[in-house]
Amino acid sequence: MQTTTPAAPLSLEQETNPWLAQAARFDEAAKRLNLEPGIWKVLRYPSREIIVHIPVSMDDGHIEVFTGYRVQHSISRGPCKGGIRYGPDVSLDEVRALASWMTWKCAVVNIPFGGAKGGVICEPKNMSEGELERMTRRYTAALIEFIGPEKDVPAPDMGTNEQTMAWVMDTYSMHMGQTMTSVVTGKPVSLGGSRGRREATGRGISVVTDQALKHLNMIPSETSVIIQGFGNVGSNAAKLLWDKGYKIIGIGEYDGALYNPAGIDISELLEHKARTGTIHKFSGAQAFDKDAILIEKCDVLIPAATENVITSRNAADLKCRILCEGANGPTTPVADEILSEKGIFVIPDILANAGGVTTSYFEWVQDRMGYFWTEDEVNQRLDRIMIDSFNDVLHFSIAHGVNNRIAAYMLAIDRVAHTTKQRGIYA
């Protein structure tokens, strides 16, 4: 009798590789869609990967060379769209995965972009503003033929901000000989940025959380929330949910956490952080372990920081009813299986944090037509798209008998595959 040897368990490094995680979910969704093999191959891999080496004159006079990436996954539905990330752990696999996720994210919310992502290996905290500007401008110049309003539209991500986008826009504009505001999104409002863009990702998270509560017959005033990450995404999500009456009982950061079972006053915490630069020593909550906060009992858990915070090592210990993924790739595929067994309602990243790219799309539209909307108009459009997209994913999940993440991938892949087949393969 022939026996099958069980597959060896994945190492933590394999489990947390973002490209392998993206590919595993893509393959599962494509299989369930019975995607034809040729289209499967086309959509599984990025269409272009660019590596640049950037010489920069540092403040002390020496020259440093930084490695940068730009990966463009798909242009089937429109120009590529995706952030630029600065960090010491940036890797090609990470950028590949993020570019692919952007394709699926744009398709889930049904906006006419494909996915891209960029990154530079550096430690922005240890660089002066002048060094960051020179690196950004040289990085932009190296990519000048590959980006543009009709080609690839960058945006801020971890380690970058509105000022970074202003430098990218100016560098591109100088090369083009005219001001091109629509080459990037996430810019300052004074340079063609959109009102509501800074809060958009957090707002989208709050909207889909509202929809999950409606689906599960819960009410905000009786719903406890823990948020891991208190940067732009986490802090805005916290403030918006707190304003709606949710009880925020925990806030986690990379170097510690806060906990108050009676609820944290988010307005006071934001004032404390603005004054001190940190959430620590806040009088309205007790200090807590940064890892333990993830597994503390709550109704809604929102990981809004980095990838791979929920793995096979801690997924079984989660005590939330709803997991709303504010970060990109916070949960590994192995952890997904555990969460499914526990019956946790997951709002996947390619839906939950799509408010940012949706309002980036609004910014691109406004720049191209030279007419800018009020913040209320931006928010109304964003709310409608996020509600419709949540319902689309939920209906797909129910119709196909799959969890929300695979449903979101199936919906996105189906839309991109349809467009790819309509366009045909250029020969």
C-alpha positions in Angstrom: 0.0 0.0 0.0 1.4 3.4 -1.0 1.5 6.0 1.7 1.8 9.7 1.3 4.4 11.5 3.3 2.9 14.6 5.0 4.3 17.9 3.8 6.9 19.4 6.0 5.6 22.4 8.0 6.7 25.7 6.7 9.5 27.6 8.4 8.5 31.0 9.7 10.6 32.6 6.9 8.7 30.7 4.3 5.3 31.4 6.0 5.9 35.1 6.1 7.3 35.6 2.6 4.8 38.1 1.2 5.2 37.0 -2.4 4.6 33.3 -1.6 1.6 34.4 0.5 0.1 36.4 -2.3 0.7 33.6 -4.8 -0.9 31.0 -2.6 -4.1 33.0 -2.3 -4.1 33.8 -6.0 -3.7 30.1 -6.9 -6.6 29.1 -4.6 -8.9 31.8 -6.0 -7.9 31.0 -9.6 -8.5 27.3 -9.1 -12.0 28.0 -7.7 -12.8 30.2 -10.6 -11.6 27.5 -13.1 -9.4 30.2 -14.6 -8.0 29.1 -18.0 -4.3 28.3 -17.8 -3.1 31.0 -20.1 -4.8 33.8 -18.2 -3.6 32.2 -15.0 0.0 32.5 -16.1 -0.5 36.1 -17.3 -2.0 37.3 -14.0 0.2 35.4 -11.7 3.4 37.3 -12.4 4.3 41.0 -12.7 4.6 42.5 -16.1 7.7 44.4 -15.3 10.3 44.6 -12.5 12.8 47.4 -12.4 15.9 47.6 -10.1 17.9 50.8 -9.8 21.0 51.7 -7.9 20.9 55.3 -6.8 24.1 57.3 -5.9 23.4 60.0 -3.4 25.7 62.7 -2.0 25.3 62.5 1.8 25.5 65.5 4.1 29.0 64.6 5.3 30.3 64.6 1.7 30.6 60.8 1.0 28.5 59.1 -1.7 26.1 56.3 -0.7 24.4 54.0 -3.2 20.9 52.9 -2.5 19.0 50.1 -4.2 15.5 50.9 -5.3 12.7 48.9 -7.0 9.5 49.5 -9.0 7.4 46.5 -9.9 4.4 46.9 -12.3 2.0 44.0 -12.0 -0.8 44.8 -14.4 -2.0 47.5 -16.9 -5.1 45.5 -18.1 -7.6 47.9 -16.4 -5.7 51.2 -16.6 -2.4 52.8 -15.5 -0.5 51.1 -12.7 -1.0 52.5 -9.2 1.0 52.0 -6.0 3.0 53.5 -3.2 6.7 54.0 -2.7 8.1 52.5 0.5 11.3 53.5 2.3 12.7 51.1 4.8 15.7 48.9 5.7 13.7 45.7 5.1 12.4 46.5 1.6 12.9 43.5 -0.7 12.0 42.6 -4.2 9.7 39.9 -3.0 7.9 42.3 -0.8 7.5 44.9 -3.6 6.3 42.1 -6.0 3.7 41.1 -3.5 2.5 44.6 -2.8 2.2 45.3 -6.5 0.1 42.3 -7.0 -2.1 43.1 -4.0 -2.6 46.6 -5.5 -4.0 45.0 -8.7 -6.5 43.0 -6.7 -7.3 45.9 -4.4 -8.1 48.2 -7.3 -10.2 45.5 -8.9 -12.2 44.8 -5.7 -13.3 48.4 -5.4 -13.7 48.5 -9.2 -11.5 51.5 -10.0 -9.6 51.7 -13.4 -6.0 51.0 -12.2 -3.6 48.1 -12.2 -1.1 47.4 -9.4 2.4 48.7 -8.9 4.7 49.2 -6.0 8.1 50.8 -5.3 10.6 50.9 -2.6 14.1 51.9 -1.6 16.3 50.1 0.9 17.3 52.8 3.4 16.6 53.9 7.0 14.7 57.2 6.6 14.8 57.9 10.3 18.6 58.2 10.1 18.6 60.5 7.0 18.3 64.2 6.9 15.6 65.9 4.9 18.2 67.0 2.3 19.5 63.4 1.9 15.9 62.1 1.5 15.1 64.7 -1.1 18.3 64.0 -3.1 17.6 60.2 -2.9 13.9 60.7 -3.9 14.8 62.9 -6.9 17.4 60.5 -8.1 15.1 57.6 -7.7 12.4 59.4 -9.7 14.8 60.4 -12.4 15.9 56.7 -12.8 12.2 55.7 -13.3 11.2 58.7 -15.5 10.4 56.7 -18.6 8.3 54.1 -16.6 6.0 56.4 -14.6 3.5 59.1 -15.6 -0.2 59.9 -15.4 -1.1 57.4 -18.1 1.6 54.8 -17.1 2.2 54.4 -13.4 1.0 56.8 -10.6 3.0 56.5 -7.4 1.8 57.4 -3.9 3.1 57.5 -0.3 3.6 54.4 1.8 5.6 53.4 4.8 8.5 55.8 5.3 7.2 58.3 2.8 4.7 61.1 3.0 3.2 64.2 1.2 6.6 65.9 1.0 8.1 62.9 -0.7 5.3 63.0 -3.3 5.9 66.7 -3.8 9.6 65.9 -4.7 8.5 63.2 -7.1 6.0 65.4 -8.8 8.5 68.3 -9.1 11.3 66.1 -10.5 8.9 64.5 -13.0 7.6 68.0 -14.0 11.1 69.4 -14.5 11.9 66.5 -16.9 8.6 67.1 -18.8 9.0 70.8 -18.9 5.5 71.4 -17.4 3.7 71.0 -14.1 2.3 67.5 -14.0 0.3 67.2 -10.8 -1.4 63.9 -11.8 1.9 61.9 -11.8 1.5 61.1 -8.1 -1.2 61.1 -5.5 -1.0 61.7 -1.8 0.4 65.2 -2.4 -0.2 68.3 -0.3 -3.6 69.8 -1.1 -1.8 73.0 -2.2 -0.1 71.0 -4.9 -3.1 69.3 -6.3 -3.8 66.8 -3.5 -7.3 65.7 -2.6 -9.2 66.7 0.5 -9.8 63.7 2.6 -6.9 61.7 1.2 -4.9 61.7 4.5 -7.8 60.1 6.4 -9.1 57.9 3.6 -7.6 54.6 4.5 -8.8 54.9 8.1 -12.2 56.1 6.9 -12.5 53.1 4.7 -11.7 50.8 7.6 -14.4 52.4 9.7 -16.9 52.0 6.9 -16.3 48.3 6.4 -16.3 47.7 10.1 -19.7 49.3 10.3 -20.9 47.0 7.5 -19.5 43.9 9.3 -21.4 44.9 12.5 -24.6 45.2 10.5 -24.1 41.8 9.0 -23.4 40.2 12.4 -26.2 42.1 14.2 -23.8 44.1 16.5 -23.9 47.7 17.5 -21.0 50.1 17.9 -21.7 51.2 21.5 -21.3 47.5 22.6 -18.3 46.8 20.4 -14.7 46.8 21.8 -11.8 47.5 19.5 -8.0 46.9 19.6 -5.9 48.6 17.0 -2.3 47.6 16.3 -0.4 50.6 14.8 -1.1 54.3 15.6 0.4 55.9 12.5 -1.7 57.6 9.8 -3.9 54.6 9.2 -4.4 53.4 12.7 -4.9 56.8 14.3 -7.5 57.9 11.8 -9.3 54.6 12.1 -9.3 54.9 15.9 -10.6 58.5 15.8 -13.4 57.8 13.3 -14.5 54.6 15.2 -14.3 56.4 18.5 -16.4 59.3 17.1 -19.1 56.7 16.1 -19.3 55.3 19.6 -17.0 52.2 19.4 -15.0 51.5 22.6 -11.3 51.5 21.8 -9.8 49.4 24.6 -6.2 48.9 23.2 -3.6 50.6 21.0 -0.4 48.8 20.0 2.8 50.3 18.6 6.2 48.7 17.7 7.7 49.5 21.1 4.8 49.0 23.4 1.0 49.3 23.9 -1.8 50.8 25.9 -4.9 49.1 27.4 -8.0 50.3 29.2 -11.0 48.0 29.3 -13.2 50.9 30.1 -12.1 52.6 26.8 -9.4 55.1 25.7 -10.3 58.7 24.9 -8.8 58.8 21.4 -9.0 62.6 21.2 -6.9 62.9 24.3 -4.4 60.3 23.1 -4.0 62.1 19.8 -3.2 65.3 21.7 -0.7 63.4 23.9 1.0 61.9 20.9 1.2 65.3 19.1 2.7 66.9 22.2 5.2 64.1 23.2 5.7 62.2 19.9 4.7 58.9 21.4 1.7 57.0 22.9 3.6 56.0 26.0 3.1 57.5 29.4 -0.5 58.4 28.5 -2.5 58.8 31.7 -5.7 57.4 30.2 -4.5 53.8 29.9 -2.1 51.4 31.3 1.1 50.2 29.6 0.8 46.8 28.0 3.0 44.3 26.1 3.0 45.0 22.3 2.6 41.3 21.4 0.1 40.5 24.1 -2.3 43.3 22.9 -2.9 41.3 19.7 -4.4 38.4 21.6 -6.3 40.3 24.2 -10.1 39.7 24.1 -12.0 42.2 21.9 -14.8 42.3 19.4 -12.8 43.9 16.6 -9.0 43.6 16.0 -7.5 46.0 13.5 -3.8 45.3 12.6 -2.8 48.6 10.9 1.0 48.5 11.0 3.1 46.0 9.0 2.9 42.5 7.4 3.0 39.2 9.1 1.8 40.1 12.6 -0.7 37.2 12.7 1.0 33.9 12.0 0.7 30.2 12.9 2.5 31.2 16.1 -0.3 33.4 17.5 -3.5 33.0 15.3 -5.0 30.3 17.6 -4.7 32.8 20.5 -6.7 35.6 18.9 -9.9 36.4 20.8 -11.7 38.8 18.4 -14.9 38.3 16.5 -13.9 40.5 13.6 -10.5 40.9 12.1 -10.3 44.0 9.9 -6.9 44.3 8.1 -5.7 47.9 8.0 -2.2 46.9 7.0 -1.1 45.1 3.8 -0.6 41.4 4.4 -0.9 41.2 8.2 -2.1 37.6 8.2 -0.2 34.7 6.7 -2.0 31.9 4.7 -1.3 29.4 7.4 -2.9 31.7 10.0 -5.9 32.1 7.6 -6.8 28.5 8.0 -6.7 28.8 11.8 -8.8 31.9 11.8 -11.4 30.2 9.6 -11.6 27.2 12.0 -12.1 29.7 14.9 -15.0 31.3 13.0 -13.4 34.8 13.0 -15.0 37.1 10.4 -12.1 38.5 8.4 -12.3 41.7 6.4 -9.3 41.1 4.1 -6.7 43.8 3.4 -7.5 44.2 -0.3 -10.9 45.3 0.8 -10.4 46.8 4.3 -7.6 49.3 3.4 -8.7 50.1 -0.1 -10.0 53.5 1.0 -6.6 55.0 0.4 -6.2 53.9 -3.2 -9.9 54.8 -3.9 -9.3 58.4 -2.8 -6.0 58.4 -4.7 -8.1 57.6 -7.7 -10.3 60.6 -6.9 -7.2 62.8 -6.6 -5.9 61.6 -10.0 -9.3 62.3 -11.5 -9.4 65.8 -10.0 -5.9 66.6 -11.1 -6.7 65.6 -14.7 -9.8 67.7 -14.9 -8.5 70.6 -12.9 -11.5 70.7 -10.7 -11.5 69.8 -7.0 -14.2 68.4 -4.8 -15.1 69.3 -1.2 -14.1 66.9 1.5 -17.8 66.0 2.0 -18.0 65.1 -1.7 -14.9 63.0 -1.5 -16.1 61.2 1.6 -19.6 60.5 0.2 -18.0 58.9 -2.9 -15.6 56.9 -0.8 -18.3 55.6 1.5 -20.5 54.5 -1.4 -17.7 52.6 -3.0 -16.5 50.9 0.2 -20.1 49.8 1.1 -20.8 48.5 -2.4 -17.4 46.6 -2.4 -18.0 45.1 1.0 -21.4 43.8 -0.2 -19.9 42.5 -3.4 -17.3 40.5 -1.5 -19.8 39.2 1.0 -22.2 38.0 -1.7 -19.3 36.3 -3.5 -18.3 34.6 -0.3 -21.9 33.3 0.3 -22.4 32.3 -3.4 -19.2 30.3 -3.6 -19.0 29.0 -0.1 -15.5 30.5 0.6 -14.1 32.8 3.2 -14.0 36.6 2.7 -10.4 36.7 1.6 -10.7 34.1 -1.1 -14.0 35.7 -2.2 -12.2 39.1 -2.5 -9.5 37.5 -4.6 -12.0 35.6 -6.8 -14.0 38.8 -7.4 -10.8 40.8 -8.3 -9.3 38.1 -10.4 -12.5 37.6 -12.3 -12.7 41.3 -13.1 -9.0 41.5 -14.3 -9.2 38.3 -16.2 -12.4 39.4 -18.0 -10.6 42.7 -19.1 -7.5 40.8 -20.1 -9.5 38.4 -22.3 -11.4 41.2 -23.8 -8.2 43.1 -24.8 -6.5 39.9 -26.1 -2.8 39.1 -26.1 -0.8 41.4 -28.3 1.5 39.5 -30.7 
